[in-house]
Amino acid sequence: MAYDTREEMLRALEAILFASGYPVKFDVIADVLGIDGETARELARELSDSCEGRGTELCFVGDACQLCSRAEYEEAVRAALGIRRGTKLSPALMEVLSIVAYRQPVTKAYIEQVRGVDCSYSITALLDRSMIENVGHLDLPGRPALYGTTSDFLRVFGISSLDELPPIELFDAVGGQNVGAVGGSQTAEEASAETGDADGSTDNAAVSAENGNADGGVDNAAVSAENDNEDNNMADKAASTEPGDADSGTKDEAAHAELDPGDGAADDGAED
């Protein structure tokens, strides 16, 4: 369907977005209006400028756009339409969502490796809320699912693309923990840190081994000392026994010698 003037195209675009209630891709707009994708984006930017000072605004959500009410009129809209405020995302859901947003596409195993706990419930909850979606499968045994963020994620957080996410260094500046494991690809510093941890474990093991050897050395020395003491005691006993035996032997010889002369004298008397 072709429109003759640019003003007619703008009005047609506004009508499409007003009636849709959800983001409409620029490719669809281009096909409907008979224009190319770049022209459709230009028309959307013009419509966004014309919304200044009004109760609605044009939001860009990735490769789509949506006509929305302004945030400052949220309470009036909720009260008029009876819309209940949705529950906030829990800290656990926010952690999982952050990992997916900064490292997508990711597997469930990777998310659990970063968090150190089972994340089945959190992933299911985010899937139900259309914050994340299955974007494919990893080419590994079992073909684990890969997860990424959705257009609803961009819309809820008020950004048009993932490039508008806060830089990960910002979280480091405000004291974030384990942020390096979440944002971007692994850096050389992180790899070095992991190696350092491994070296630390090795050093601890080495110290433990040295302590073990030292303890073993002390024990061996104690045993050796005890053996030496026993040997010395035995030697002393042997030395003490030998003189006694020698004295006993001498006394026996003396007694025998004393008996021999007597015996000889007796023999001589018998002969006489």
Residue pairs with C-beta under 8 A, 6 or more apart in sequence:
1 32
1 33
1 34
2 33
2 34
3 9
3 12
3 33
3 34
6 43
9 33
9 35
9 43
10 43
10 46
10 47
10 50
12 32
12 33
13 29
13 33
13 40
13 43
13 44
13 47
14 47
14 67
16 24
16 29
16 32
17 24
17 47
17 58
17 65
17 66
17 67
18 67
20 66
20 67
22 66
23 59
23 61
23 62
23 64
23 65
23 66
23 151
23 155
24 64
24 65
24 66
25 63
25 64
26 37
26 40
26 41
26 44
26 63
26 64
26 65
27 37
27 40
27 63
29 40
29 43
29 44
29 65
30 36
30 37
30 39
30 40
33 40
33 43
35 43
44 58
44 60
44 65
47 58
48 57
48 58
48 60
51 57
51 58
55 69
55 70
55 73
56 67
56 68
56 69
56 70
57 67
57 68
57 69
57 70
58 65
58 66
58 67
58 68
59 65
59 66
59 67
59 68
59 155
59 158
59 160
60 160
61 151
61 154
61 155
61 160
62 151
62 154
62 160
62 161
64 151
66 155
69 77
77 83
78 84
78 85
89 97
89 131
92 122
93 122
93 125
93 126
95 115
95 122
96 111
96 115
96 119
96 122
96 123
96 126
97 126
97 131
97 132
97 149
97 153
98 182
99 106
99 110
99 111
99 114
99 115
99 182
100 106
100 111
100 126
100 132
100 147
100 148
100 149
101 149
101 153
101 162
101 165
102 165
102 168
102 182
102 183
102 184
103 110
103 182
103 183
103 184
104 135
104 146
104 147
104 148
104 149
105 135
105 136
105 146
105 147
105 148
106 146
106 147
106 148
107 138
107 144
107 145
107 146
107 147
108 119
108 120
108 123
108 144
108 145
108 147
109 144
111 119
111 123
111 147
112 118
112 119
114 178
114 181
114 182
123 132
123 147
126 132
127 133
127 134
129 152
130 150
130 152
130 153
131 149
131 150
131 152
131 153
131 156
132 147
132 148
132 149
132 150
132 153
133 147
133 148
133 149
133 150
134 145
134 146
134 147
135 146
135 147
135 148
136 145
136 146
137 143
137 144
137 145
137 146
138 144
138 145
138 146
149 162
154 160
154 161
154 162
159 165
168 179
168 180
168 182
168 183
168 184
171 179
171 183
172 179
172 180
180 187
180 189
180 190
181 190
